[in-house]
Amino acid sequence: MRISKISLTVLWLALAASCVVSPTDQQRIKPSDPLALSGYASIAGTTLRVQAKNQRTGAWDVVATFTATTTPTTIAGDTLYAWNGSLIFTQVNTADPWRCYFSIPGSNPCQVPEPAANAQVRVLQGDGSVLTTFDDGGLTCVIGKLNEGKTWLTAGYECRDNNSPVINLRWVL
């Protein structure tokens, strides 16, 4: 049986016990616009912590939290719980200014010229495990692997982004 792009939601649900569906690696963002984040956790009602790497200190700071639902979705034997929310970098309330989460090689941390910078984020669920991430070609890859007869878990593992679990976001005007 061939799998089509119509199966997007089902595919992402079945890829791994915990994953980030959006954003994808190398996605372009405006720090002043809401960044939609969504995915699936393996723990009902768990707190998802979105962390951004502080380019001045090197620390992973929590910049947002979300809660997974308690309504299970079972796909291919995996029970998953949806989560979603949004983050606006210019409204992040941390000790350092929001610009400290963006960097460009050779620049001074926290004084980045727009729009030539990147931010790094990752998502952790309540047990401390980091969520798998994908690039924008991840779905196409997964469909191909499934059509080759690979399992959901194998396809997700083989198609995860090279930077997983880190998502690199690119600042645009």
Backbone torsions as a table, in degrees:
resi	resn	phi	psi	omega
1	MET	NA	132.4	178.1
2	ARG	-84.6	145.4	179.1
3	ILE	-108.3	133.8	-177.5
4	SER	-106.0	170.4	177.6
5	LYS	-67.2	-15.9	176.7
6	ILE	-62.2	-24.3	-178.0
7	SER	-84.4	19.6	-176.0
8	LEU	-49.4	-54.5	-176.7
9	THR	-62.3	-45.3	-179.2
10	VAL	-62.1	-41.1	179.8
11	LEU	-62.1	-49.0	-178.0
12	TRP	-63.9	-36.7	177.9
13	LEU	-62.0	-37.9	-172.4
14	ALA	-90.5	-6.5	-175.1
15	LEU	-62.4	-50.2	-174.6
16	ALA	-153.9	165.3	-179.9
17	ALA	-63.9	-34.2	179.7
18	SER	-142.3	128.3	-179.0
19	CYS	-154.2	161.9	173.2
20	VAL	-104.1	121.3	178.4
21	VAL	-87.5	-38.6	-179.3
22	SER	-145.0	135.3	6.9
23	PRO	-83.0	169.9	175.9
24	THR	-101.2	161.9	179.9
25	ASP	-61.3	139.4	179.6
26	GLN	73.2	13.1	177.4
27	GLN	-65.5	143.7	179.2
28	ARG	-92.5	135.8	-178.3
29	ILE	-136.9	162.8	167.2
30	LYS	-110.1	122.8	-176.9
31	PRO	-57.6	-22.7	-179.5
32	SER	-89.1	-5.8	179.2
33	ASP	-99.9	151.1	176.3
34	PRO	-62.0	132.6	175.1
35	LEU	-101.8	113.3	179.7
36	ALA	-76.7	130.9	176.4
37	LEU	-123.1	138.8	176.7
38	SER	-157.5	161.4	179.1
39	GLY	174.8	-157.9	-176.7
40	TYR	-137.9	136.3	178.5
41	ALA	-110.9	159.5	178.9
42	SER	-95.5	-2.1	-177.4
43	ILE	-120.5	124.5	-180.0
44	ALA	-62.7	133.2	174.9
45	GLY	66.4	11.6	-177.9
46	THR	-68.9	152.7	174.7
47	THR	-86.0	129.2	176.0
48	LEU	-100.9	125.9	179.5
49	ARG	-106.0	118.8	175.8
50	VAL	-90.2	122.8	-179.8
51	GLN	-114.6	143.5	173.4
52	ALA	-120.3	141.9	-179.8
53	LYS	-79.9	121.8	176.8
54	ASN	-76.6	115.7	-174.7
55	GLN	-73.4	-15.6	177.4
56	ARG	-83.4	-43.1	-174.9
57	THR	-101.1	-21.1	-175.4
58	GLY	83.6	-3.2	-178.8
59	ALA	-80.4	153.1	173.5
60	TRP	-94.6	106.0	-177.8
61	ASP	-94.9	140.1	174.9
62	VAL	-74.3	123.1	-179.0
63	VAL	-114.1	-10.2	176.5
64	ALA	-165.9	155.3	173.6
65	THR	-134.2	146.8	177.0
66	PHE	-136.6	165.1	179.5
67	THR	-122.0	132.0	176.2
68	ALA	-72.1	152.9	177.0
69	THR	-68.3	168.6	174.0
70	THR	-107.1	3.6	177.3
71	THR	-90.2	114.1	-176.2
72	PRO	-76.9	149.2	169.6
73	THR	-124.5	123.0	-179.2
74	THR	-108.4	120.7	179.1
75	ILE	-131.3	127.4	177.1
76	ALA	48.9	38.2	176.5
77	GLY	86.4	-8.2	178.3
78	ASP	-98.7	132.6	175.7
79	THR	-97.9	123.1	-174.4
80	LEU	-127.2	158.4	-178.2
81	TYR	-132.2	120.8	-177.0
82	ALA	-68.9	151.1	172.2
83	TRP	-146.2	153.6	175.9
84	ASN	-165.6	164.1	177.9
85	GLY	174.1	-173.2	178.6
86	SER	-138.3	159.0	-177.0
87	LEU	-136.5	136.1	173.5
88	ILE	-118.7	110.7	-174.4
89	PHE	-56.6	-37.9	-177.2
90	THR	-70.0	-8.6	178.6
91	GLN	-111.1	8.9	179.6
92	VAL	-65.1	131.3	-177.6
93	ASN	-104.7	84.5	178.4
94	THR	-128.5	173.2	-177.9
95	ALA	-62.5	-36.0	179.0
96	ASP	-96.3	153.9	176.6
97	PRO	-64.6	156.4	-176.2
98	TRP	-57.8	-29.0	-179.4
99	ARG	-63.1	-19.1	179.6
100	CYS	-68.9	-9.5	178.4
101	TYR	-91.7	-4.1	178.9
102	PHE	-111.9	146.9	-179.4
103	SER	-144.2	161.5	171.6
104	ILE	-146.7	136.7	-179.0
105	PRO	-54.0	131.3	177.3
106	GLY	86.7	-2.2	-179.2
107	SER	-96.3	162.3	175.2
108	ASN	-78.5	131.1	177.8
109	PRO	-56.2	142.9	177.4
110	CYS	74.2	1.4	178.2
111	GLN	-131.5	57.6	-173.1
112	VAL	-89.4	130.0	175.6
113	PRO	-73.3	126.0	178.3
114	GLU	-76.2	153.1	-5.1
115	PRO	-102.6	35.6	-171.5
116	ALA	-95.1	40.9	-173.4
117	ALA	-135.3	162.3	177.1
118	ASN	-125.4	152.0	172.3
119	ALA	-121.1	150.1	176.7
120	GLN	-115.4	129.4	177.3
121	VAL	-131.0	158.7	173.1
122	ARG	-149.3	162.8	-178.6
123	VAL	-126.7	133.5	177.5
124	LEU	-119.2	143.6	173.6
125	GLN	-95.8	174.7	-171.3
126	GLY	-50.6	-32.1	-179.1
127	ASP	-82.8	1.9	178.1
128	GLY	92.2	-5.1	-179.7
129	SER	-76.9	141.1	179.1
130	VAL	-84.6	148.1	-177.6
131	LEU	-89.1	144.1	177.3
132	THR	-67.4	142.5	179.2
133	THR	-124.8	163.3	-176.6
134	PHE	-134.9	159.9	170.4
135	ASP	-95.5	-179.3	-175.2
136	ASP	-71.1	-8.1	174.8
137	GLY	-97.4	3.8	-176.8
138	GLY	-59.6	-43.4	-178.8
139	LEU	-63.1	-45.0	178.7
140	THR	-59.4	-42.4	178.1
141	CYS	-61.2	-48.4	-178.7
142	VAL	-59.9	-44.4	179.0
143	ILE	-58.3	-44.6	178.8
144	GLY	-61.1	-44.5	-179.9
145	LYS	-64.6	-40.6	179.1
146	LEU	-65.5	-38.6	177.9
147	ASN	-69.2	-18.9	173.5
148	GLU	-82.9	-4.9	178.9
149	GLY	96.4	8.3	179.2
150	LYS	-74.7	159.1	179.1
151	THR	-78.0	166.1	177.2
152	TRP	-56.3	-49.3	-176.1
153	LEU	-64.8	-41.7	178.8
154	THR	-65.0	-43.7	180.0
155	ALA	-61.5	-45.0	179.0
156	GLY	-62.6	-42.0	179.5
157	TYR	-64.5	-46.0	-177.1
158	GLU	-71.1	-23.1	-175.9
159	CYS	-103.2	0.7	179.6
160	ARG	-62.0	157.4	-179.6
161	ASP	-67.8	147.0	178.7
162	ASN	-59.3	-27.5	-179.3
163	ASN	-91.1	-2.2	-177.3
164	SER	-54.2	133.5	13.0
165	PRO	-93.8	11.0	-178.9
166	VAL	-89.8	136.4	174.7
167	ILE	-107.9	123.2	176.9
168	ASN	-94.7	120.8	-180.0
169	LEU	-106.2	137.8	-177.2
170	ARG	-109.3	127.5	-178.3
171	TRP	-76.3	129.1	174.6
172	VAL	-129.5	158.4	176.1
173	LEU	-77.0	NA	NA
